[in-house]
Amino acid sequence: MVPDGSGGTFITWQDAGASGSFIHALRIDSSGQPPAGWPTCGVRVCTATGYQQGGSAVTDGHGGVIIFWTDYRASPAKVFAQRVNGDGALLWNVDGVRACTADSAQIFDTAMPDGRGGAIVLWEDLRRAPPPEPPRYRSHYDLYSQRIDASGVPAWDPRGVPVCADSGERVLAGNNCLASDGAGGAVIVFVDDGRVGFYAQHLDASGSRLWNDDGSLIPTIGGATDVVTDGAGGVWVATSDGRNGAYNVWVEHLDALGNIVSAPGGILVSNATNEQAIGDRFNSAASDGADGVIVTWVDTRNGLDRDVFAQRVLASGTVDPRWTPNGAHVCTAPGIQINPAIVADGYGGAIITWYDQRSVSSYDIYAQHVTATGAIAPGWAQNGVALCTAPGEQVYPDVVTDGAGGAIAYWDDYRGSGVDIYAQHVSSGGMVGAVTTGVDLLSPSAMILEAPFPNPASRALLVSFAVPSSEPVHVALFDILGREIQSLALGSLGPGRHFVHLPGVAVMNPGVYVVRLTQGNRSLSRHFAVVR
């Protein structure tokens, strides 16, 4: 989801049908409706046949949106992009443009605006991989990047720029590990499996590596991360890990040269009892507008269920003394609150959304507004305002600014027979809009595997998925070498959304693993990490 710059938003999604899986986009204006000329269920951003999957979108800075995806129209997979303007017109090739000319397999990771009408994109690439011995899941994928200009033309090496000079096995450290340097370049935080550690790299506007050729080591980071610009060419890196024997939230600060300028060992954001964990699906960190950062996380300090907390770290590298130590209470209502997503409010505070099981019967969508001082904003209830309490499950909300101190949230919605997308506006004062807009997401021929939760995991793993038929379902865990660790034949569950808990994670060694969902001849996989 991307703001349209006029109080509305663009929403992109993967829409599956009998002939393939395609990427669609829809603009919703400030009244909660598609503007004139837009189809009710959006425009298809690529006319090619086959499967386009795993997409994401960024603003073009001119009232439009740039969308990226992994494309399986030919083998091996490639990364494609399309630009759509505010009227729903495709501005580039009707089949999209390729991010690079290499013949290798490429899997889209993430993207960000370049500030010049184009975007910088990252993907996993197999071109430097040796023959797999033995065969392994996604063995030796390496990180590559490209800047695509406003005309849809690759601006860097046509074959893409490797994030590291040497070959190796690398993945992003989380879904939100790409941040602008403010000058047309980007900072990337990634996991290097060969060197077993977390690293950062700075690419300038020409695609040159500015830090160590193979990246700068961040020795104190050990879990999923979120990266936010510091306004001076460096970044804040938010993480949650068990470095002190307990799972807590930390922040590291890297300057424009790649040096760690935080206090030794990192800035401790919260060390409350039990576990605190940031998410890896949507943003867990946002700029405070004053070169600092606000971080949100899921917290089990009460020993009963999960709540949502947040904390602000000032540009000086100290926790804001006006905020409650170990985090401000975003929501501590009874029941489970998970998967918070955050967006800056433009005034030093932030709006946070999550899905919430306080009603016991199902998950609903809530939001909270925390001011620059750590207080709940006027007009907002102590444990958040409900954006949607419709029947069925509402899960995985994301959130963008409305440009006026409020926000627009969207989520996956199971009130009907399939999965739909709904969106809702909430003002800076906590007033929820009267219009709830929905678009079709999933037809009966599609399958979804959500990001495992929590990630990283230490005791158990929750796997959420949707299947389109009554065929038997199989879930399996593999290590990074492709060896099967755990296998569950779940039988016929019926079409719809399902959950499975995997307590066996408690006895698995620390490391990176893969969960694989299989039904019939289709399978989907997700990475997750185990920590102690």
C-alpha positions in Angstrom: 0.0 0.0 0.0 1.3 3.4 -1.0 -0.1 6.9 -0.4 -1.3 8.7 -3.5 -0.3 12.1 -2.2 -3.9 13.4 -2.1 -5.3 11.7 1.0 -5.9 8.4 -0.7 -3.9 5.3 -1.4 -2.8 2.7 -3.9 -3.2 -0.9 -3.0 -1.5 -3.7 -4.9 -2.1 -7.4 -4.6 -1.7 -10.8 -6.2 -5.0 -12.1 -7.8 -5.2 -15.7 -8.7 -7.4 -17.3 -11.4 -7.6 -20.4 -13.5 -5.0 -19.2 -16.1 -2.4 -17.9 -13.7 -1.6 -15.5 -10.9 -1.5 -11.8 -11.7 -0.6 -8.5 -10.0 -3.4 -5.8 -9.7 -3.4 -2.3 -8.4 -6.3 -0.1 -7.2 -6.4 3.6 -6.2 -8.8 4.6 -3.4 -9.3 8.3 -3.0 -9.8 10.3 0.2 -13.5 9.4 0.2 -12.8 5.7 0.2 -13.8 5.1 -3.4 -12.0 4.3 -6.6 -11.6 7.6 -8.6 -13.5 7.8 -11.9 -12.0 5.6 -14.6 -10.7 3.0 -12.2 -12.2 -0.5 -12.4 -13.8 -1.6 -9.0 -11.2 -4.3 -8.6 -8.3 -2.5 -10.0 -6.1 -2.7 -13.1 -3.9 -5.6 -14.1 -0.4 -4.2 -14.2 1.0 -6.8 -16.6 -0.7 -8.6 -19.5 1.7 -11.5 -19.8 0.3 -15.0 -19.2 1.6 -17.3 -16.4 2.3 -16.4 -12.8 3.3 -13.0 -11.4 3.9 -13.3 -7.7 5.4 -11.8 -4.5 5.0 -8.2 -5.5 5.3 -4.8 -3.8 4.9 -1.2 -4.6 6.5 2.2 -4.0 5.5 5.8 -4.7 6.9 7.5 -7.9 6.6 10.8 -6.1 4.3 12.2 -8.8 0.9 10.8 -7.8 1.6 7.3 -9.2 3.0 4.0 -8.1 5.8 1.7 -9.2 5.1 -2.0 -8.8 7.6 -4.9 -8.7 7.1 -8.7 -8.8 8.6 -12.1 -9.5 7.5 -13.2 -13.0 7.3 -16.9 -14.1 6.2 -16.3 -17.7 9.5 -18.1 -18.7 12.0 -20.2 -16.8 13.9 -19.2 -14.7 12.0 -16.5 -12.9 12.8 -12.8 -13.4 12.0 -9.5 -11.7 9.7 -7.1 -13.5 8.3 -3.7 -12.8 5.4 -1.4 -14.0 4.5 2.2 -13.4 0.9 3.2 -13.0 -0.3 6.8 -12.9 -3.1 8.3 -10.8 -5.6 7.7 -13.6 -4.8 3.9 -13.7 -2.8 4.1 -17.0 0.2 1.8 -17.5 3.2 4.0 -18.2 5.8 1.4 -19.2 5.6 -1.7 -21.4 2.2 -3.4 -21.1 4.1 -6.6 -20.1 6.3 -4.7 -17.6 10.0 -4.0 -17.8 12.8 -6.3 -16.6 15.0 -5.2 -13.7 18.1 -6.8 -15.3 19.3 -8.6 -18.4 21.0 -11.6 -16.7 19.6 -15.1 -17.5 19.8 -16.3 -13.9 16.9 -17.1 -11.6 15.8 -13.9 -9.8 13.3 -13.6 -6.9 12.0 -10.2 -5.9 12.8 -9.0 -2.4 12.0 -5.3 -1.8 12.1 -1.8 -3.3 12.1 1.8 -2.4 11.6 5.2 -4.2 14.8 6.7 -5.6 13.5 10.3 -5.1 13.7 11.0 -8.9 10.5 9.3 -10.1 12.0 5.9 -10.3 12.9 3.2 -7.7 15.7 1.0 -6.4 14.9 -2.7 -6.3 16.6 -5.7 -4.6 16.3 -9.4 -5.5 17.9 -12.7 -4.8 20.0 -14.1 -7.7 21.5 -17.4 -8.5 24.1 -16.4 -11.2 27.1 -16.8 -8.9 26.0 -20.1 -7.4 28.1 -23.2 -7.7 26.4 -26.5 -8.5 24.4 -27.5 -5.5 26.0 -30.5 -3.7 23.7 -31.8 -2.3 20.7 -30.1 -3.8 19.5 -27.4 -1.4 16.5 -25.1 -1.0 17.3 -21.8 -2.8 21.0 -22.6 -2.5 23.6 -19.8 -2.9 21.1 -17.0 -3.6 23.0 -13.7 -3.7 21.6 -10.1 -3.4 21.6 -7.9 -6.4 20.2 -4.4 -7.0 19.1 -2.0 -9.7 17.8 1.5 -10.1 15.0 1.9 -12.6 14.5 5.4 -13.7 11.2 7.2 -14.2 11.0 6.0 -17.9 11.4 2.4 -16.9 15.0 2.1 -18.0 17.6 0.4 -15.8 20.1 3.1 -14.7 22.8 0.9 -13.3 24.7 -2.1 -14.8 22.1 -3.7 -17.1 22.8 -7.0 -15.4 22.3 -5.5 -11.9 24.7 -4.6 -9.1 25.7 -7.2 -6.5 25.4 -5.9 -2.9 28.7 -7.7 -2.1 31.8 -8.0 -4.3 32.3 -11.7 -3.6 29.9 -14.5 -4.3 28.0 -16.1 -1.4 24.7 -16.9 0.2 22.8 -13.8 1.3 19.2 -12.8 2.2 17.7 -9.6 3.5 17.6 -9.4 7.3 13.9 -8.7 7.2 11.2 -7.4 4.9 12.0 -3.7 5.6 15.8 -3.6 5.4 16.2 -1.0 2.6 16.4 2.7 3.4 17.1 5.9 1.5 20.4 7.7 1.9 18.7 11.0 1.0 20.8 11.4 -2.1 19.4 8.9 -4.6 21.2 5.9 -3.1 20.2 3.2 -0.5 21.4 1.4 2.6 20.8 -2.4 2.8 21.0 -4.7 5.8 21.4 -8.4 5.1 22.3 -11.7 6.5 25.4 -13.4 5.1 25.2 -17.1 5.6 28.8 -17.8 4.6 30.2 -15.4 7.1 27.4 -16.0 9.6 26.5 -12.5 10.5 24.5 -9.4 9.8 26.0 -6.8 7.4 25.1 -3.4 5.9 26.0 -1.9 2.5 25.6 1.6 1.1 24.9 2.0 -2.7 25.1 5.5 -4.0 23.0 7.0 -6.8 25.2 5.4 -9.5 25.1 1.9 -7.9 28.7 2.0 -6.5 29.3 0.2 -3.2 30.5 2.9 -0.7 31.2 0.8 2.4 33.4 -2.3 2.6 33.1 -4.1 -0.7 31.5 -7.0 1.1 29.5 -4.8 3.6 30.1 -3.5 7.1 29.6 -6.0 9.9 26.9 -5.3 12.6 28.2 -7.7 15.3 25.4 -7.0 17.8 22.5 -7.7 15.5 21.1 -11.3 15.8 17.4 -11.2 14.6 14.9 -9.8 12.2 15.5 -6.2 11.6 13.9 -3.0 10.4 15.9 -0.1 8.8 15.0 3.6 9.0 17.0 6.5 7.6 18.6 8.9 10.2 18.3 11.9 7.9 22.1 12.2 7.5 23.1 9.3 5.2 23.1 6.7 7.9 20.4 4.4 9.3 18.8 3.2 12.5 18.6 -0.6 12.7 15.9 -1.9 15.0 16.0 -5.6 16.0 14.9 -8.1 18.6 17.2 -10.9 19.7 18.3 -12.9 22.7 21.9 -11.4 23.0 21.6 -11.2 26.9 19.8 -14.5 27.4 16.3 -12.9 27.1 14.5 -11.7 24.0 14.5 -7.9 24.0 14.3 -5.0 21.5 17.4 -3.0 20.5 18.5 -0.3 18.1 21.8 0.3 16.4 22.9 3.5 14.7 25.1 3.4 11.6 26.5 6.7 10.3 27.0 7.6 6.6 30.4 5.8 6.6 29.0 2.5 7.9 30.4 3.0 11.4 28.4 1.9 14.4 28.0 5.1 16.5 25.5 3.7 19.1 26.6 3.0 22.6 28.7 -0.2 22.9 26.4 -3.2 22.6 23.5 -1.2 21.1 20.7 0.9 22.5 18.4 -1.1 24.7 14.8 -0.2 23.9 13.1 -2.7 26.1 14.2 -5.4 28.5 10.9 -6.1 30.2 10.3 -9.6 31.5 9.5 -12.5 29.0 9.9 -11.7 25.3 9.7 -8.6 23.1 9.8 -9.2 19.3 9.5 -6.9 16.3 7.7 -8.2 13.2 9.1 -9.1 9.8 6.0 -8.6 7.6 5.4 -4.8 7.7 7.3 -1.8 9.2 8.1 -2.1 12.9 10.1 1.2 12.9 9.4 4.7 11.6 11.2 8.0 11.6 10.2 10.5 14.3 10.8 13.4 11.8 13.7 14.6 14.0 16.4 12.1 12.9 15.4 9.6 15.6 13.3 6.5 15.4 10.1 5.0 16.9 9.9 1.2 17.2 6.9 -1.0 18.0 6.8 -4.7 19.0 4.8 -7.6 20.4 5.3 -8.1 24.1 4.6 -10.9 26.5 5.7 -9.2 29.8 2.3 -9.9 31.4 2.9 -13.6 31.2 -0.7 -14.2 29.9 -0.9 -13.1 26.3 0.6 -10.7 23.7 0.3 -6.9 23.9 1.7 -4.0 21.7 4.3 -1.5 23.0 6.4 1.2 21.4 9.4 3.4 22.2 11.2 6.4 20.8 15.0 6.8 20.5 16.2 10.3 20.0 18.8 11.4 17.4 21.3 11.6 20.3 21.0 7.8 20.7 19.2 7.9 24.0 15.7 6.7 24.8 13.3 9.6 25.0 12.9 10.2 28.8 9.3 11.4 28.3 8.3 7.9 27.2 7.6 5.1 29.7 10.7 3.0 30.4 10.6 -0.3 28.4 8.0 1.2 26.1 4.7 3.1 26.0 1.5 1.0 26.2 0.0 0.9 22.7 -2.5 -1.8 23.6 -2.7 -4.0 26.7 -6.3 -5.1 26.4 -7.0 -8.7 27.3 -6.5 -11.2 24.5 -3.8 -11.4 21.8 -2.6 -8.4 19.9 0.0 -9.2 17.2 1.7 -8.1 14.0 1.9 -4.3 14.6 2.7 -2.0 11.7 3.8 1.6 12.1 3.7 4.8 10.2 5.0 8.3 11.2 2.2 10.8 11.9 4.3 13.7 10.6 4.4 15.4 14.0 7.0 13.3 15.9 4.7 10.5 16.8 3.3 7.5 15.0 0.1 5.5 14.2 0.3 1.8 14.8 -2.1 -0.9 13.6 -2.4 -4.6 14.6 -4.8 -7.4 14.6 -6.5 -8.1 17.9 -8.4 -11.0 19.5 -9.9 -9.2 22.4 -13.4 -10.3 21.1 -12.2 -14.0 21.6 -14.2 -15.2 18.6 -12.0 -13.8 15.8 -9.2 -11.3 15.0 -10.2 -7.7 14.4 -8.2 -4.6 13.2 -7.3 -1.9 15.7 -5.1 1.2 15.6 -3.5 3.6 18.1 -1.9 7.0 17.9 1.1 7.8 20.0 2.4 11.4 20.2 6.0 12.6 20.2 5.9 12.5 24.0 4.7 8.9 24.2 1.2 9.8 25.3 -2.0 8.5 23.6 -3.2 11.2 21.2 -6.4 13.1 22.2 -9.6 11.4 20.9 -8.0 7.9 20.9 -9.1 5.2 23.3 -6.6 3.8 25.8 -6.3 0.5 24.0 -6.9 1.7 20.5 -9.8 2.3 18.2 -11.4 -0.5 16.2 -11.0 -0.1 12.4 -13.0 -3.3 11.6 -14.9 -5.8 13.8 -16.7 -7.6 11.0 -17.5 -11.3 11.3 -14.7 -13.7 10.4 -11.0 -13.0 10.6 -9.3 -9.7 9.7 -5.5 -10.1 9.8 -2.1 -8.6 8.7 -2.9 -4.9 8.5 -0.6 -2.4 6.9 -0.7 1.3 7.3 0.2 4.5 5.4 -0.1 8.2 6.1 -3.1 10.2 4.9 -0.8 13.3 4.8 -2.9 15.1 7.5 -1.7 13.3 10.7 -4.1 10.4 10.2 -3.7 7.1 8.4 -5.2 4.5 6.0 -5.0 0.9 6.9 -5.7 -2.2 4.8 -5.9 -5.9 5.7 -6.7 -9.4 4.6 -10.4 -10.1 5.3 -12.1 -13.5 5.7 -15.7 -12.4 6.3 -16.7 -13.9 2.9 -16.0 -17.2 1.2 -12.5 -16.2 0.0 -9.9 -13.7 1.0 -10.7 -10.0 0.3 -8.9 -6.8 0.9 -10.5 -4.0 2.9 -9.3 -0.6 3.8 -10.3 2.1 6.4 -9.3 5.6 7.2 -8.7 7.0 10.7 -8.1 10.7 11.4 -5.4 12.1 13.6 -8.0 12.5 16.3 -9.2 8.9 16.2 -12.3 9.4 14.0 -12.9 6.3 11.9 -14.3 6.8 8.4 -17.8 5.7 7.5 -16.7 3.9 4.3 -15.0 0.5 4.2 -13.8 -0.5 0.7 -13.1 -4.0 -0.4 -11.5 -5.7 -3.4 -11.3 -9.4 -4.4 -8.0 -11.0 -3.6 -8.2 -14.8 -3.8 -10.2 -17.0 -6.1 -10.8 -20.7 -5.4 -7.7 -21.7 -7.3 -5.1 -19.9 -5.2 -3.0 -20.8 -2.1 -1.4 -18.5 0.5 1.3 -19.1 3.0 1.7 -16.2 5.5 4.9 -15.2 7.1 5.6 -17.5 10.1 5.1 -16.0 13.6 7.1 -15.2 15.6 10.2 -14.7 13.4 12.7 -15.3 14.9 11.2 -18.1 17.0 12.5 -19.7 20.1 9.8 -22.0 21.5 7.0 -22.6 18.9 6.0 -21.4 15.5 2.5 -20.4 14.2 2.0 -21.1 10.5 -1.1 -19.5 8.9 -2.2 -20.4 5.4 -5.1 -20.6 3.1 -5.9 -23.4 0.6 -8.4 -23.4 -2.2 -9.6 -27.1 -2.1 -10.1 -30.2 0.0 -7.0 -31.9 -1.2 -4.7 -33.1 1.6 -2.3 -30.5 3.0 1.3 -31.2 4.0 3.5 -28.8 6.1 7.2 -29.5 6.5 10.3 -27.8 8.0 13.7 -27.9 6.3 17.1 -26.6 7.3 19.1 -24.4 5.0 20.8 -27.5 3.5 17.4 -28.8 2.4 17.2 -31.6 5.0 13.7 -32.3 6.3 13.4 -31.5 10.1 9.7 -32.0 10.7 6.8 -33.3 8.6 3.1 -32.9 9.2 0.5 -34.6 7.0 -2.6 -32.6 7.9 -5.0 -34.4 5.7 -8.1 -32.7 4.1 -8.8 -29.4 5.9 -11.2 -28.0 3.3 -10.9 -24.7 1.5 -10.3 -21.6 3.6 -7.8 -20.3 6.2 -6.1 -22.5 8.7 -3.5 -22.4 11.4 -1.0 -25.0 12.7 1.3 -24.7 15.7 4.8 -26.3 15.5 6.1 -26.7 19.1 9.1 -28.7 17.8 10.9 -25.5 17.2 11.8 -25.5 20.9 14.3 -28.4 20.3 15.8 -27.1 17.0 19.3 -25.7 16.8 19.6 -21.9 16.1 19.8 -21.1 12.5 17.8 -20.3 9.3 15.0 -22.7 8.3 12.3 -23.1 5.7 8.6 -23.9 6.2 7.0 -25.4 3.1 3.2 -25.8 2.5 2.1 -28.3 -0.1 -1.3 -29.1 -1.6 -1.5 -31.2 -4.8 1.2 -30.1 -7.2 1.5 -26.6 -5.6 3.9 -25.6 -2.9 4.9 -22.4 -1.2 7.8 -21.7 1.2 8.9 -19.1 3.8 12.1 -18.5 5.6 12.3 -18.2 9.4 15.0 -18.2 12.1 15.4 -20.0 15.3 17.2 -18.3 18.2 18.1 -19.1 21.7 
